[in-house]
Amino acid sequence: MWVRTRVYDFRLGLGWGALESVWITRNQAITRSANTEASQLGAETMKKLFDGFGSDKSLAHDYHIPYGQLFGLVPLGAILEIGIGSVNPEYPGNMGSRGHPGASQAALRDSGFFTHVFGADIDRSILTNSPGITNFFVDQTDAGSLTNLRNEPFGTEISLIIDDGLHQAEANLRTLEHLFPLLRSRGYYVIEDLSGEEFHKVLSAVGRERKYHNFSIWLNRGRFVECHLVVIQKD
């Protein structure tokens, strides 16, 4: 984390800004918002919050940039994040021993963009609730578990779902199929940390489905590792 921080500060000192990224989208709302003052302010806000709570979403991935642009377009409602951030090595996709479970949830809660933050994870030891945050169990490899999550009494409209859980195409697509119906109209669904073959599998499957026709890609280029986003807006 220290090395990433120094590299990031070094880039900013040279005037390079964030690492190269680009939207590939048919959604003109996203394109128009990309360079507005509001989206830049949103990105700065999310970077401070992500970094402050110890989330890797900004420092490791620069996700504060697309989220700063996207959050201003998301209709009013709650957010559901799959993957709270287990540090248990028994679970695939864990953050490692230096991770901070619930860090991104705290940042999202304090951002002011959402009415409530819901989360779900396979690691029951981190399913703790706090003001503004409610968590549930989910196993993304189990269709029944995803159905149970979809049937939870959320009590409010879900305007954004983020899949930052098990970074495997099969799990991503299974989760999308089960949870996409939860979204309110014009809400967004984001699949994080896609790379290589898994990225192409997700993109191919999403592109074949008419119900996911309004999708965008945020290509995070110029990094040692890929960490792209696929973003789908519900009609």
C-alpha positions in Angstrom: 0.0 0.0 0.0 2.9 2.4 0.8 4.5 1.8 -2.6 1.2 2.4 -4.4 0.7 5.6 -2.5 4.1 6.9 -3.4 3.7 5.9 -7.1 0.3 7.7 -7.2 1.7 10.8 -5.6 4.7 10.7 -8.0 2.3 10.6 -11.0 0.3 13.5 -9.6 3.5 15.5 -9.0 4.4 15.1 -12.7 0.9 16.3 -13.7 0.0 12.9 -15.1 -3.1 12.5 -13.0 -4.8 9.1 -12.7 -3.8 6.1 -14.8 -5.2 6.0 -18.3 -8.8 4.9 -18.5 -11.7 5.2 -20.9 -15.4 4.6 -21.2 -16.7 2.5 -24.1 -20.4 3.1 -23.9 -23.6 3.8 -25.8 -25.0 5.5 -22.7 -24.7 9.2 -23.6 -25.5 10.2 -20.0 -22.2 8.5 -18.8 -20.3 10.1 -21.7 -21.6 13.6 -20.9 -20.9 13.3 -17.2 -17.3 12.1 -17.6 -15.7 15.6 -17.7 -18.1 17.7 -15.7 -17.1 19.6 -12.6 -19.6 17.6 -10.5 -18.2 14.3 -11.5 -14.6 15.5 -10.8 -15.8 16.6 -7.4 -17.5 13.2 -6.9 -14.3 11.4 -7.8 -12.2 13.5 -5.3 -14.8 12.8 -2.6 -14.8 9.1 -3.2 -11.0 9.0 -3.3 -10.8 10.6 0.1 -13.4 8.3 1.5 -12.0 5.1 0.0 -8.5 5.9 1.1 -9.6 7.1 4.5 -11.3 3.9 5.3 -8.6 1.7 3.9 -10.4 0.5 0.8 -8.4 -0.4 -2.3 -11.0 0.8 -4.7 -9.1 4.1 -5.4 -5.5 3.4 -4.7 -5.3 0.0 -6.3 -7.9 0.4 -9.0 -8.7 4.1 -9.6 -12.4 3.3 -9.3 -13.1 6.6 -7.6 -13.0 8.1 -11.2 -15.8 6.1 -12.8 -17.8 6.1 -9.6 -17.5 9.8 -9.3 -19.0 10.0 -12.8 -21.6 7.3 -12.2 -22.9 8.2 -8.8 -24.4 11.5 -10.0 -26.5 9.5 -12.5 -27.7 6.8 -10.2 -31.4 7.4 -9.1 -32.1 7.9 -5.4 -32.1 4.6 -3.5 -29.9 2.2 -1.6 -26.8 0.3 -2.7 -26.1 -3.4 -2.5 -22.4 -4.5 -2.6 -21.5 -8.1 -3.0 -18.2 -8.8 -1.3 -17.5 -7.0 2.0 -13.9 -7.8 2.0 -13.0 -11.1 3.7 -9.4 -11.5 4.8 -9.8 -15.3 5.4 -7.6 -17.2 3.0 -10.1 -20.1 3.0 -12.3 -18.0 0.7 -11.4 -17.4 -2.9 -11.2 -13.7 -3.8 -10.3 -12.7 -0.3 -8.4 -9.4 0.1 -5.4 -10.8 1.9 -4.2 -10.1 5.5 -3.8 -6.4 4.9 -7.4 -5.9 3.8 -10.1 -3.9 5.7 -13.5 -5.7 5.8 -16.3 -3.2 5.3 -14.0 -0.3 4.2 -15.8 0.4 1.0 -19.2 0.1 2.7 -18.3 2.8 5.2 -17.0 5.0 2.3 -20.3 4.5 0.4 -22.4 5.3 3.5 -20.6 8.5 4.1 -20.6 9.6 0.5 -24.2 10.9 0.8 -25.1 9.3 -2.6 -27.3 6.5 -1.1 -30.1 6.1 1.3 -28.7 2.9 2.8 -25.8 0.5 2.2 -26.5 -3.2 2.0 -23.8 -5.8 1.7 -23.4 -9.6 1.3 -20.5 -12.0 1.7 -19.7 -15.6 2.2 -17.6 -15.0 5.3 -20.1 -14.9 8.2 -17.5 -13.5 10.6 -17.6 -10.1 8.9 -21.4 -9.8 8.6 -21.7 -7.1 11.2 -24.3 -4.3 11.0 -23.8 -0.6 11.9 -25.8 2.6 11.4 -26.6 2.9 7.7 -25.1 -0.6 6.9 -26.9 -3.9 6.8 -25.2 -7.2 5.8 -26.4 -10.6 4.7 -24.9 -14.0 3.9 -24.5 -15.1 0.3 -22.6 -17.8 -1.6 -22.2 -16.8 -5.2 -21.6 -20.4 -6.3 -25.0 -21.4 -5.0 -28.2 -20.3 -6.9 -30.3 -21.0 -3.9 -28.3 -18.7 -1.7 -28.6 -15.9 -4.3 -32.3 -16.5 -4.4 -32.5 -16.1 -0.6 -30.6 -12.8 -0.8 -32.9 -11.5 -3.5 -35.9 -12.3 -1.3 -34.5 -10.5 1.8 -36.8 -7.7 3.0 -34.7 -4.7 2.0 -37.6 -2.3 2.6 -36.3 0.2 0.0 -35.5 0.5 -3.7 -32.0 -0.6 -4.8 -30.5 1.8 -7.2 -27.0 0.4 -7.6 -25.6 -3.1 -7.2 -21.8 -3.7 -7.2 -20.3 -7.2 -7.6 -16.9 -7.1 -5.9 -17.1 -10.7 -4.6 -15.9 -13.8 -6.3 -14.1 -12.6 -9.4 -15.0 -15.5 -11.6 -17.1 -15.2 -14.7 -19.5 -18.0 -13.8 -20.1 -16.6 -10.4 -20.4 -13.0 -11.8 -23.0 -14.1 -14.3 -25.0 -16.2 -11.9 -25.1 -13.3 -9.5 -26.2 -10.9 -12.2 -29.0 -13.2 -13.3 -30.4 -13.5 -9.8 -29.9 -10.0 -8.5 -30.6 -7.8 -11.6 -34.3 -7.9 -10.9 -33.7 -6.2 -7.6 -32.7 -3.0 -9.3 -35.2 -0.1 -9.6 -35.8 1.3 -13.1 -32.8 3.2 -14.5 -30.6 1.7 -11.7 -27.1 0.4 -12.4 -25.3 -2.9 -12.0 -21.5 -2.9 -11.8 -19.2 -5.9 -12.0 -15.7 -5.1 -10.7 -12.2 -6.3 -11.2 -12.6 -8.1 -14.5 -9.5 -9.1 -16.4 -8.3 -11.5 -19.1 -10.4 -14.5 -20.0 -12.9 -13.7 -17.2 -13.5 -10.2 -18.6 -14.2 -11.6 -22.1 -16.5 -14.3 -20.8 -18.6 -11.7 -18.9 -18.6 -9.3 -21.8 -19.7 -12.0 -24.3 -22.5 -13.2 -22.1 -23.8 -9.7 -21.3 -23.7 -8.8 -25.0 -25.9 -11.7 -26.0 -28.7 -10.9 -23.6 -31.3 -8.3 -24.7 -32.2 -7.4 -21.2 -28.6 -6.2 -20.6 -28.5 -4.2 -23.9 -27.6 -0.8 -22.2 -24.2 -1.8 -21.0 -20.9 0.1 -20.8 -17.3 -0.8 -20.2 -14.7 1.1 -18.2 -11.3 0.1 -19.4 -8.7 0.7 -16.8 -5.5 0.8 -18.8 -1.9 1.6 -18.1 -1.6 -0.7 -15.1 0.5 -3.7 -14.3 -2.8 -5.7 -13.9 -6.2 -5.3 -15.6 -9.2 -4.3 -13.5 -12.0 -3.3 -15.8 -15.6 -2.6 -15.0 -18.8 -3.8 -16.8 -21.7 -1.4 -16.1 -25.3 -2.3 -17.0 -28.3 0.1 -16.7 -31.7 -1.3 -16.2 -34.5 0.0 -18.5 
